Amino acid sequence: MRPILNAAKIIQNCYIVRDLEAACKRLNQMYGIGPFMGGQAGSLTEHTYRGRPEEPIGIRGVFVQSGDLNIELVELTSKTPSAFHDMFPNGEEGFHHVACFTDDYEKERDAFVAAGYPLASEFIAVGKKFCYIDARDPLGHMIELYPQHKTVRAMYQKTRDMAANWDGKELIVPWDLTGYDIEEGL
């Protein structure tokens, strides 16, 4: 059987949390990782949930680096039906998805759907379409697909750079991608 994604590299694990600041403190105390990049409120727009137009998804999120793995924490700020609420309908916390960049976003998204994995949520983030593929059966989690994107790559690089030089003082650092190669006009 040929894989849906050709040698995909999982670049991120994401957890849904009730309180972003408390979750950052917990992970830092448990694993000594930091800083956590982001924390600002955001909105995932032009959202389609299970084939139907839906309200934007309100979130607050951070990235943090742990060795080669990026970890994302997401606090939901809306009750909009979404891939997030599919897994955690009552405000629970836990592992939500792995993320992968794709070389051909639409082709690879459609390949998952053709293989029987539903498209749970698709939306616009940082100017591009992203989606969550429902892989709870058989994996127990969602899969997030990204198109190749300079700004998202810059976010990952900034997170790695900040972790490598972190002095342990500021736990949550707002995004500032000055000096990184990003897509303009977002």
N, C-alpha and C positions, 0 to 999 in steps of 0.2 A: 504494500500500500504506500502510495506517495504521500509525503506530508503536505498539509495545507499550506504552511509557511515553510519555505526552504531554509532550513538551518537557522530558524529565528533565534535571536538572542533576547532572552528576557532581561530587560534593563531595570525593571522596577517592580517592587511589591507595594501595594497600597492597602491601608487600613482605614476603615471608617471609625471615627471617634466622636464622642459626645461633646467633649471640651478640648479644643485644640491646644490651649496653653498647658492644661494639666497633662495631656498625652505627651507633649514635647518634654515636659519635666520628667515624666515616668520613663520614657525611652532613654533620656540622658542619664538618669540615675541608674537604670538597669545596664546600659551598654556603654555609657561614656561618650556617646556620639553627639555631634553638633557641629556648627550651628544649624538651626532649622531655618530654611530660606522661604520667605513668603509671609503668610499670615493675613494678608489683606482679603477683604470680601471680593468675590468674583461671581460671574454668572455664565453658565453654559447655555448659549442662545441657539435659536433656530432648532430647538430640541424636538426630535421625533422619538416617541416611545412606542415600541412594538408596532411600528407602522402608522401611528397616529400623531398628528401635531400636538405638542404639549407645551405648557409654560416652561420658561427657562428654569434651569436647576441652579439654585443659590448655594454657594459653597464658600468655605474658607479652607485653604490648604497650605501645606508646607512640603518642601523636599528636604531630605537629610541624607548624607552619605554614610554608608557602613561598609568599608572596604570597597569592593567593586560594585556593590549593590546600592541603588538609589531606593530610598523608602519615601513614600508619600503618605501623609496623614490628611484626611479630609473630614471636615466638620460640615454637615449639611445644615443650611440655613433656610431651606424651603421644604415643603411637604409634597412638592411636585412628583407625580408618579415617574419613576426612573429606574434604571438598573441598580442604583444605590438602594432604593427602597424595596426592590425585589428581594434583596438579600437581608436587609435589616429594616423591616416594616415598622417596628415598634421602638426605634431609637437604640437598638443594640449596637455594640461595637464589635469589630472583628476584621479579619482579612477579607478584602473585597476583590482585588484583581492583580494580575500581572500585566505589564505593559511591554509592547514590542513596536519598534519602528517597522514600517512596511516600505518596500520599493515601489509597489503599485497598490495604493490604498484601496481603490474601488474593486480591483480584481481580487485582492486577497480577502477583503470583507465579503464579497460575493461568493468566494470559494468556501468560506466558513458556513455561510447560509446554505449553500448547495449541499454541503456535507451534513446538514441537519442541526447546525448550531444557530439558534435565533439571534437576530439583531435586536438587542434589548433597548439600547439608547444610542442615538446619533445626534451630534450637536456641533456647534462652532465654538472653538476655543483658540485663542491667539490667532484668529483670522483663518483657521482651517478646520475642515471636518475631522472629527475623531469619533470613535464609537466603542461601545462595549458589546462584545459577543458573549452570549450566555452559554458558558461551558460548565455550569454547575453540575450537569450530568454529562460527563463522568468525572470532572476535575474538582468540583466543589467551589468554583470561583468564576468570575468573569475574566475576559481577556480584553484589554484595551489596545486598540490599534491606532497608531499615529502615522500620518504621512511623513516623509522626510521633511524636516522643518528646521530652518536655521535658529529661530528663536527658542524652540524647545531644546534643541541641542545645546544652545548657549546656557539655558537654565540648568541643564545637567552638568555642563562644564563648570559653571559658576559654583554650583553646589560642591563639586569635587574640590575646586580650588579653595573655597572657604573652609572646608573640612581639613584640608592639608595644613592650613595656616591658622587654625582656630586657637585663640588664647583662652577659651572657656568663659569669657566674660558675658557676652551678649548671646542669650539662648536663641531668640527668634530675631532674624535679620530680614527687614523688608527687601523685596526684589529691587535691584538696581543693576541693569545689564550694560551700563556704560562701559565701553571698551571691548565688548563682546560682539561677534558677528551675528546680527539679528536681521530679520526681515522688516523692512521699513513699512510704515503706513498701517501698522496694526493698532 
